[in-house]
Amino acid sequence: MTVDIEAANRELAVARQDGKPCPPLRGRLLPEGDIEAAYQVQQVYTRQRLGKGHRRVGAKIGLTSRTVQESFGVFQPDFGVLFDDMAVGDGVEVPIDRLLQPRVEAEIAFVLGADLPDERVTTVDLIRAVDHVLPAIEIVDSRIADWDISIVDTVADNASSGLFVLGTAPRRLADVDLRLCGMVLEHAGEPVSVGAGAACLGNPLHALQWLAATTARSGDPLKAGDVVLSGALGPMVPVTPGAAYEARISGLGSVRTCFSREDS
């Protein structure tokens, strides 16, 4: 089949603008399993956003669960770009009409204090480069109808990114065992998702290592000041309009987000 990068980007752009998800891209505009073509779509979107004055502030890692990877038929994570206007303050209400099909998941966020320019990055390199870690809620979203996505669809759609919320009490890596961090995500005081750091490629640092090597190899490495959302610690949860969610991660504290009602 013919690869149509521009057409794929246009369909996603229309979905974002009109608030109406589009059909899956795979098998129509992008070949099944063609991850390279999907990243080309993502790169077009990134250039367009930067060209409109938005600022890249980091990256998000997806597909860090082995079970989810197997369901997609892949054996590696994926990533998307975080922009300045995707950041939401802790506890600040999110207009529900800003999103199409939102879901929430709890993650550990790294904030870098040094560049990571070498693709042969070691654990020691990572520890030296990380300035601090924070609890985070990623508000994932999909421009693909009914979340009917493959690896190709999600990568092209900037890794199904939406918004993100960071906690405000930074912790040093030396003070936290990321692998053993327990997580509970609550809605109305009831747990709706539970997990731990080990659910993220065995340790969130492994996810960061993968991203650092991948971005360095592509010639666009992670830099000091970047925020990296390292991947879900538990299952993602569909958002209920008007609802509030709080993620508690042992050793890191908590972070909250809430959503407006549909008729507000």
N, C-alpha and C positions, 0 to 999 in steps of 0.2 A: 504494500500500500504506500501511497505518497505521504510523506511527513509534512504537515502544515503547521509550523511553529506559530506563525502570525495569526492564523485562524484560531488556533487553540487559545492564544493569549486574548484575542478579541472576545471569544465566548466567555472566558472567565471575567474579563473586564465588564461586559454587559451584565453578567450575573451580579457582580458587586454593585454596579450602578443601579440596576433595576430591582435588586432584592429578590430575584427569582433564579433559583439554581438551574444550571444547565445539565444536559445529559452527560454521561461519562465521556471522556475524551478518548480513551483507549479503544482501538479498533475502528475509530472514525477519523480522527485527526492525528493521532499518535499511535504507532504500532504497539501491540501488547508487549510488555516487558522492556521497552526501549527507555531505560532510565536516563540515558544521556540526552535524548531528545526532550524528555520531561524537564531536565535541568536547564536546557536551552530556553524553554518557555519561562521558567522561573527567572532566568537571567534577564530576559526581555522585560518582565514585570519590574525587576529590581532597577534596571536602568531607567525605566519610565518614572518610577517613584523618586529616584534620586534627581532626575531631571526636573521634577516638579518642586524641588526644594526640601524634600523629606531627608531625614538623616538616618543612616544605618547605625543602630545602637548595639547590635549583637546578632545572635543566632539561636535557633531552637532546634533541638534534636528530637526526632520521632522514631518510631519503630524500635524502641530499646527493649521491648519485651520479647523473649524468645518465642513465646506462644503466638504473639501477634505477628512476628516475622514469618513463622510457619504458615499462618493463615493467609499471608500475602505471597507466599512462595519465594521469599527472599531471605538472605542470610546476612544482612547488614542494615544499619540504621539509615535514616535519611535526615535531611536538614532543610530549614528554611531561614529566611532573613527576618530579623526584628527591626522595625522602624520606630522612630520617636513617637509617632501618634498612636502606636499600639499599646503604650504604657498607660496603665490605669492606677490611680492611687489606692492604697490599702483601705478597703471599706467604702470606696466611692461607688455610687450607683452607676451602673452601665445601662444606657438606653437599649432596650431589647431590640428595637428596630434598627440598631446599628449592625446587627448580625443576622445571618440567614438561618443557620441550624446549629446554634451554639451548644457546646458541651464543656464541662470543666474537669480538670485533673490537677492533682497536687504534684509538685516537683521541687527539686533542689536547684536553685540558681547559683551559678558561679559568677563572680565579678572579678575580672582580670586586672592585675596591677602591672603586668608586663606583657610584651608581645610574645607570640609563639610562632616564630617564622620557619621552624625546621620540621619537615614531615617525619623525621625520625625522633619524635618527641618521646621522652621518658617520663615515668611517674615522678621522678625528682624534678624534672622541668616543670611539670604541671603544678606540683606543690609550691614551687618557688614563684610561679606566675600568678597563682590565685591569691587575690588580696583578701577576699572574704566570701562567705556563702550566706544565702538567704532562703527562707521558705518562699515558695511561689505557687500561684495558681495560674495555670495557662487556660485561657478561654479559647478552645479550639473551635474552628468553624470550617465548613466546606461549601464551596460554590458548586459542588456536584450534587445533583438531585438525590435525596434519600440516603446520603452518605454511601452511595454505591461506588466505592472507590477501589482501585488497585494501587500498586506502588507508583505507576505512571501518573494516575490521576492526582494523587496526593502531592507528589513532588512538583508537578506542573503548577499546582494550586498553592505554591509556597508552603509546602508541607502542612496543608490544612490549618494554617495559622489564622488567628483572629486577634486577640488581645492578651495582655499578661499583667499580672498583679504581683508585686514584690512586697515582702515583709520589710520592716523598717529597723530591725535589730540585728545588725551584722554579727556573724560569728567567724572566728578564725578556724581554718582547717584543723589545726592542732588540738582544738577543743571538742571536735566532733568525730565520731566514727561513722562515716557516711554509709557504709555498708549495712550497719545495724540500726540506722535511724528508722524508727517506726512512724507510720503516717496514718492518720484518720481524717477523712473529709466528711464534714457534717452538714446536714441540711435540717433546719428546725430542731437542732439538738440531737438528731439521730444520725448514726454513721451510715453513709451511702457508698463509701469506698474506703478500703483499708489496704495497706501495703507496707513496704520497707525499701530502704536504699538498695538492697540486694536485687530487687525486681528490675533495676535499671542496669542491664548488662552485667549484673553481678556486683557492680559498684558504680555510682555516678561518675567517678573519676575515669572509668574505662570509656564511658560515653564521651567525656570531654577529650580524652586522648584520641579517640576515633575522629572527632570533629577537627581537632587541631591538625592532625596529620592530613586529613582530607582537604581542608581549606588551604594548608600550606602547599600541598601538591598542585592545587589548582591555580596557585599564584595570588590568592587573596586571603592571606593568613589572618588568624585571630590577633587582635591588638589590645593593648592596655586600655581599660575602660569598657571593654565589651561585656555585655551580659550574655550568659549562655544558660538557657533552660535545658537541663540535662536529660529530661525524659520522665515519663509518668512513673510514679511509685505505686500506683494502683489503677484499677479500671476507671475510664472516663465516664462521666455521668451527664445525661441530657439535662439541659437547663430548663427549669420551670419559671416562666415569667412571674415577676414579683418575689422571687425567692432569694434567700441569702445563703451563702456557703462559707464555711470556715475550715481551713486546713491546719491541722496541728502536726508538727513534725518534731519528734523527740530530739532534744539538743539544739533545735533551731527556733522554736517558738511557733507562732501562728500567723496566718494571713487570711484576710476576708475579702469577699466580693459579694455584691448584690445586684439585682437586675430590676428594672422598672416593669410595670405591668404593661400588657399589650395595649390597653386603652388609655395609657397615661399620655 
